[in-house]
Amino acid sequence: MSEVPPSSPAPVNLPDDDDLLQEFLLRLPPLPSSLPRASLVCKRWRRLLSDPHFLRRFRAHHKTPPQLGFFTESFTRPFFVPTLKAPDSIPSARFSLLQPTGKSWKFLGCRHGFAAFLDVTRWEAVVWEPVTGRQCSIAFPPEVKFDDKRYIFNGAVLSSAGINGNDNVQSGYQLTHFKLVLLFNNGEENCACARLYESESGKWGDMSSVTFPSRAFLFDPGVLVRNTVCWHLRFGDILEFNLDTESLAIIQKPEGIYFTEQSSVRVLRTEDGELGLAIVSKLSIQLWGRKANSNGVAGWVLQKTVQLDHLLPLKPEWKTWVTRILGFDEDSNEIFLFTANDIFMIQLESMQFKELLVDCSITEYYPYRSFYAAGGGGDDGGEMLNST
């Protein structure tokens, strides 16, 4: 008589509990395709995934939005270059301006789901949410002129809530409150001026000014460091704008540091949230951090020196190429380097690197991060993964 095989245990069903199911769904990766694909499972999942309360929890759980790609400057408008692979890649046309900018314009950078640029032709700054396509145009304050001695040279945008380390702030289905810093010259030699615009009041704040070293231009995007925005000046010093006091100050570069025409310098935010500086000379990169000593006096400390020809897969004949820093992602502490006709992304703590297969003619990399659901927003092709 043959033995009867034991029967397999019946599959255990998950409790019919929305709260428990949401705990599982919260752990989906924060990539553009994750929630739209999960919402196709059944009507119940779609109902849960489209609930504004769940979307706020999803954003809070993952904290830092994914990097969807970067913007670069074309002739008449910002151009988006996706860096994620399918099915998460965002078409360049999805994050494009409907109307071209003027002939004279400057892209300021991206932060907290916003992007911003200056349009000198129309005499205004524009804050833009690429995910929703919404824009806010702000007329320049009356002190700003454009002639041989008065010019606009930089600025920065951030969410009104994204200060003092609260960087994981994004808008919902409408343009939320933001702050815009505008840097310009008031006609005095070697003088930088700044004013802060707050969308909640719709007004510019008082003007602050500071004298800076001769011909110390500001071309690189600013970096948010706690309650300040910092820009690298041409010869190594740093221009700092305090968002609380709305005042400018100059931070001196590390002592004994000298730059050549081939040096490349970029302001950083270090892993512990303090001000940092990356200095590339040929194939060597120095990483500096600014910290307070036991007496509370802030000073520069050399944290790391790395030989890029030992780190990156460079051919011997390429080691004489000039290396340039193209951008910095303050959320992931990654820099983007152009060297040997290639572009590399390097994480500054781990020194892990990735070669980016993008156009090497790009002169500046403006990383863009956002919670975004591809194809989930109806006619416009996408939606934010949170609401406020």
Legacy VTK file of the C-alpha trace (Angstrom):
# vtk DataFile Version 3.0
C-alpha trace
ASCII
DATASET POLYDATA
POINTS 388 float
0.000 0.000 0.000
1.573 3.251 -1.141
1.807 6.193 1.178
-0.355 9.188 0.515
1.867 12.266 0.169
1.091 14.966 2.684
-0.958 17.744 1.280
0.719 21.113 0.740
-0.342 23.809 3.159
-2.826 26.278 1.748
-1.311 29.628 0.753
-1.617 32.238 3.419
-3.532 35.313 2.325
-2.470 38.715 3.514
-4.993 40.309 5.854
-7.533 42.434 4.066
-6.134 45.520 5.751
-5.401 48.721 3.846
-2.972 49.957 6.498
-0.833 46.826 6.217
-0.903 46.923 2.424
0.200 50.544 2.456
3.204 49.577 4.566
4.283 47.235 1.762
3.585 49.805 -0.960
5.593 52.469 0.846
8.672 50.351 0.218
8.388 50.447 -3.550
11.419 52.243 -5.042
10.817 55.985 -5.645
11.366 55.679 -9.403
8.999 57.208 -11.989
7.555 53.864 -13.097
7.042 52.281 -9.653
3.630 53.576 -8.581
2.014 53.682 -12.050
2.950 50.031 -12.654
1.800 48.961 -9.187
-1.523 50.767 -9.695
-2.302 48.398 -12.580
-2.499 45.396 -10.238
-6.092 46.075 -9.211
-8.548 48.837 -8.396
-7.782 48.570 -4.695
-4.069 49.218 -5.232
-4.817 52.115 -7.562
-7.121 53.661 -4.969
-4.464 53.418 -2.267
-1.637 54.636 -4.493
-3.560 57.712 -5.631
-4.503 58.794 -2.115
-2.809 62.144 -1.254
-2.109 60.982 2.312
-0.261 57.905 1.014
1.718 60.010 -1.469
2.880 62.309 1.341
3.939 59.266 3.364
5.715 57.805 0.332
7.716 61.007 -0.093
8.552 61.195 3.615
9.584 57.528 3.719
12.060 57.878 0.854
13.166 61.393 1.840
15.498 62.203 -1.066
13.870 62.254 -4.539
15.611 60.336 -7.317
17.827 62.160 -9.756
15.821 62.131 -12.989
18.537 63.723 -15.108
20.076 67.112 -15.571
19.525 70.390 -17.349
22.065 72.059 -19.567
22.044 75.334 -21.465
21.120 75.355 -25.134
20.900 78.496 -27.283
17.351 79.560 -26.372
16.146 77.406 -23.487
17.182 74.880 -20.815
17.530 71.382 -22.253
16.826 68.259 -20.179
19.010 65.151 -20.469
17.539 62.031 -18.788
19.948 59.719 -16.967
17.616 56.919 -15.837
17.081 53.873 -18.009
13.721 52.637 -19.331
11.035 52.406 -18.061
12.064 55.299 -15.788
13.685 57.518 -18.388
11.888 60.860 -18.828
11.736 62.115 -22.436
13.600 65.381 -22.899
10.502 66.964 -24.418
8.523 66.251 -21.215
10.687 68.731 -19.282
10.910 71.490 -21.841
9.690 75.069 -21.795
6.736 75.737 -24.069
8.066 79.181 -24.891
11.724 79.850 -25.651
13.631 82.266 -23.497
15.246 85.408 -24.841
18.664 85.652 -26.423
20.318 86.755 -23.178
19.636 84.355 -20.317
21.323 82.321 -17.589
20.238 79.085 -15.942
20.636 79.283 -12.152
20.125 75.643 -11.169
17.632 73.243 -9.603
16.554 72.532 -6.049
13.508 71.079 -4.249
11.753 70.284 -7.531
12.208 73.833 -8.862
14.412 75.150 -11.652
15.215 78.824 -12.197
16.776 81.054 -14.804
17.276 84.738 -15.556
15.871 86.193 -18.753
17.581 89.518 -19.348
15.681 90.067 -22.597
12.383 90.137 -20.690
14.029 91.631 -17.583
12.754 88.948 -15.252
13.619 85.843 -13.282
11.602 82.678 -13.936
10.965 79.936 -11.372
9.733 76.763 -13.016
8.418 73.361 -11.945
9.419 71.042 -14.795
7.174 68.221 -13.532
3.988 70.315 -13.654
5.139 72.820 -16.277
4.050 75.721 -14.101
6.094 78.946 -14.114
6.303 82.110 -12.080
7.887 85.198 -13.658
9.354 87.832 -11.335
10.354 91.297 -12.537
13.862 92.339 -11.529
14.075 94.873 -8.682
14.634 98.509 -9.742
18.306 98.558 -8.660
19.198 96.055 -11.370
20.499 97.628 -14.551
22.289 96.191 -17.559
25.100 98.255 -19.017
28.891 98.274 -18.862
28.971 98.549 -15.071
25.657 97.074 -13.908
24.926 93.453 -14.587
23.241 90.349 -13.253
25.489 87.437 -12.584
23.888 84.689 -10.500
21.195 83.539 -8.081
19.547 80.488 -6.539
16.091 79.014 -5.937
14.801 76.890 -3.060
11.559 75.916 -1.407
10.533 78.221 1.426
10.486 75.141 3.671
13.839 73.791 2.500
16.194 75.594 4.868
18.314 74.440 7.804
18.879 70.992 6.414
15.255 70.316 5.427
16.134 69.627 1.802
13.592 66.936 1.048
10.845 69.421 0.308
8.882 69.502 -2.879
5.770 71.102 -4.176
2.530 69.282 -4.855
0.097 69.837 -7.664
0.725 73.575 -7.722
3.699 75.903 -7.447
4.320 76.190 -3.714
6.119 78.974 -1.916
9.743 79.498 -2.822
12.648 81.846 -2.226
14.800 83.297 -4.991
18.193 84.899 -4.367
19.352 87.373 -7.044
22.996 88.473 -7.221
23.937 91.556 -9.231
26.324 94.512 -9.415
25.119 98.016 -8.484
27.638 99.936 -10.555
30.360 100.113 -7.898
33.641 98.421 -8.730
34.144 94.977 -7.150
30.812 95.074 -5.345
28.296 92.236 -5.162
24.671 92.937 -4.225
21.858 90.563 -3.339
18.121 90.695 -2.780
15.809 87.906 -1.682
12.385 87.382 -3.251
9.736 85.438 -1.303
6.766 84.177 -3.267
4.524 84.114 -0.203
4.710 87.910 0.132
5.425 88.584 -3.553
8.095 91.109 -2.570
11.848 91.620 -2.753
13.696 92.066 0.534
16.262 94.730 1.364
19.481 94.936 -0.615
22.731 93.650 0.883
26.190 94.305 -0.560
29.806 93.289 -0.018
33.133 94.096 -1.674
34.817 91.143 -3.353
38.285 90.562 -4.902
39.040 92.118 -8.264
37.370 90.427 -11.242
36.036 87.595 -9.084
33.217 86.493 -11.361
30.437 84.082 -10.388
29.513 81.550 -13.039
28.942 78.326 -11.080
25.546 77.528 -9.495
25.131 78.135 -5.773
25.100 75.402 -3.129
22.692 75.382 -0.172
24.606 74.878 3.090
22.261 74.936 6.079
20.756 78.475 6.071
23.161 79.943 3.504
23.698 79.801 -0.248
27.344 79.804 -1.313
29.061 80.551 -4.642
32.680 80.067 -5.615
34.442 83.246 -6.705
36.903 83.075 -9.558
40.099 83.097 -7.463
38.989 80.733 -4.720
37.104 82.765 -2.124
33.419 82.071 -1.460
30.474 84.468 -1.523
27.895 83.552 1.137
24.290 84.777 1.386
22.572 84.194 4.730
18.881 83.449 4.145
17.900 84.400 7.701
19.631 87.788 7.896
19.525 88.429 4.109
23.174 89.508 4.207
26.290 88.815 2.120
29.755 87.869 3.370
33.074 86.675 1.931
34.692 83.447 3.166
38.399 83.270 2.464
39.814 80.273 0.597
42.141 77.823 2.404
45.564 79.332 3.129
48.389 78.388 0.815
46.090 77.410 -2.057
46.949 78.781 -5.468
45.066 78.366 -8.717
46.159 78.268 -12.323
44.142 78.670 -15.503
43.819 74.865 -15.549
42.449 74.588 -11.993
38.778 73.755 -11.502
37.033 74.644 -8.238
33.541 73.961 -6.934
31.722 74.719 -3.673
30.379 71.574 -1.983
28.165 70.568 0.890
29.999 67.914 2.871
28.502 64.690 4.176
27.887 66.277 7.592
26.140 69.267 5.992
28.984 71.789 6.265
30.642 73.972 3.665
33.179 72.195 1.477
35.426 72.880 -1.485
36.705 70.639 -4.297
39.865 71.731 -6.107
40.999 69.853 -9.224
44.446 70.464 -10.660
45.398 68.253 -13.597
44.493 64.768 -12.318
44.515 65.471 -8.590
41.460 66.463 -6.566
41.593 67.964 -3.073
38.502 67.916 -0.853
38.343 70.570 1.865
35.811 71.002 4.660
35.141 74.012 6.864
34.759 73.177 10.553
34.820 74.986 13.876
37.692 74.303 16.271
37.457 73.958 20.062
37.211 77.739 20.368
34.315 77.897 17.919
36.406 79.506 15.164
35.684 78.084 11.704
38.597 77.072 9.495
39.455 74.883 6.528
40.610 71.285 6.905
42.015 69.181 4.057
39.919 66.019 4.208
41.123 64.005 1.252
43.425 64.062 -1.776
42.701 61.647 -4.635
44.702 60.914 -7.774
42.102 60.629 -10.516
44.408 58.642 -12.802
44.492 55.962 -10.080
40.734 56.085 -9.602
39.374 56.391 -13.135
40.026 54.071 -16.111
42.107 56.543 -18.110
44.415 55.578 -20.932
48.056 56.744 -20.567
47.827 59.114 -23.517
44.814 60.830 -21.910
46.524 61.719 -18.631
47.660 65.114 -19.883
44.077 66.270 -20.517
42.652 69.165 -18.531
40.033 68.077 -15.978
37.012 70.282 -15.248
34.219 70.038 -12.697
30.906 70.286 -14.568
28.466 70.089 -11.684
27.621 69.015 -8.158
24.588 67.192 -6.750
24.206 68.467 -3.187
21.690 65.723 -2.300
23.993 62.815 -3.118
27.353 64.598 -2.712
28.401 63.652 -6.234
30.533 65.712 -8.578
30.589 65.483 -12.351
34.001 65.635 -14.018
35.035 66.074 -17.604
38.376 64.473 -18.356
39.946 62.575 -21.261
36.908 63.365 -23.421
34.579 61.558 -20.989
32.227 62.604 -18.184
32.348 60.776 -14.852
30.073 60.993 -11.817
31.992 60.455 -8.547
30.483 60.003 -5.088
32.838 61.907 -2.804
32.590 59.725 0.314
32.818 56.279 -1.259
34.778 57.402 -4.354
32.548 55.114 -6.413
32.296 56.395 -9.966
30.156 55.952 -13.036
30.851 56.992 -16.592
27.997 58.984 -18.114
27.262 58.352 -21.759
26.228 61.897 -22.587
27.305 64.620 -24.974
30.808 65.751 -24.014
30.153 69.256 -25.329
28.075 69.974 -22.183
29.674 72.798 -20.215
27.577 72.664 -17.042
25.551 69.939 -15.334
22.477 71.033 -13.314
21.131 67.884 -11.585
17.349 67.700 -11.277
15.586 65.607 -8.612
11.865 65.088 -8.188
9.274 62.571 -7.072
7.477 61.873 -10.316
5.149 59.214 -11.719
5.645 58.680 -15.436
2.397 58.501 -17.362
0.274 58.904 -14.267
-1.063 62.378 -14.698
-3.441 62.258 -17.617
-2.931 64.510 -20.595
0.261 66.121 -19.335
2.053 62.777 -19.131
3.025 62.750 -15.469
2.243 63.809 -11.921
3.958 64.628 -8.695
4.151 61.854 -6.133
3.101 64.108 -3.321
0.756 66.896 -2.465
0.803 69.606 0.112
LINES 1 389
388 0 1 2 3 4 5 6 7 8 9 10 11 12 13 14 15 16 17 18 19 20 21 22 23 24 25 26 27 28 29 30 31 32 33 34 35 36 37 38 39 40 41 42 43 44 45 46 47 48 49 50 51 52 53 54 55 56 57 58 59 60 61 62 63 64 65 66 67 68 69 70 71 72 73 74 75 76 77 78 79 80 81 82 83 84 85 86 87 88 89 90 91 92 93 94 95 96 97 98 99 100 101 102 103 104 105 106 107 108 109 110 111 112 113 114 115 116 117 118 119 120 121 122 123 124 125 126 127 128 129 130 131 132 133 134 135 136 137 138 139 140 141 142 143 144 145 146 147 148 149 150 151 152 153 154 155 156 157 158 159 160 161 162 163 164 165 166 167 168 169 170 171 172 173 174 175 176 177 178 179 180 181 182 183 184 185 186 187 188 189 190 191 192 193 194 195 196 197 198 199 200 201 202 203 204 205 206 207 208 209 210 211 212 213 214 215 216 217 218 219 220 221 222 223 224 225 226 227 228 229 230 231 232 233 234 235 236 237 238 239 240 241 242 243 244 245 246 247 248 249 250 251 252 253 254 255 256 257 258 259 260 261 262 263 264 265 266 267 268 269 270 271 272 273 274 275 276 277 278 279 280 281 282 283 284 285 286 287 288 289 290 291 292 293 294 295 296 297 298 299 300 301 302 303 304 305 306 307 308 309 310 311 312 313 314 315 316 317 318 319 320 321 322 323 324 325 326 327 328 329 330 331 332 333 334 335 336 337 338 339 340 341 342 343 344 345 346 347 348 349 350 351 352 353 354 355 356 357 358 359 360 361 362 363 364 365 366 367 368 369 370 371 372 373 374 375 376 377 378 379 380 381 382 383 384 385 386 387
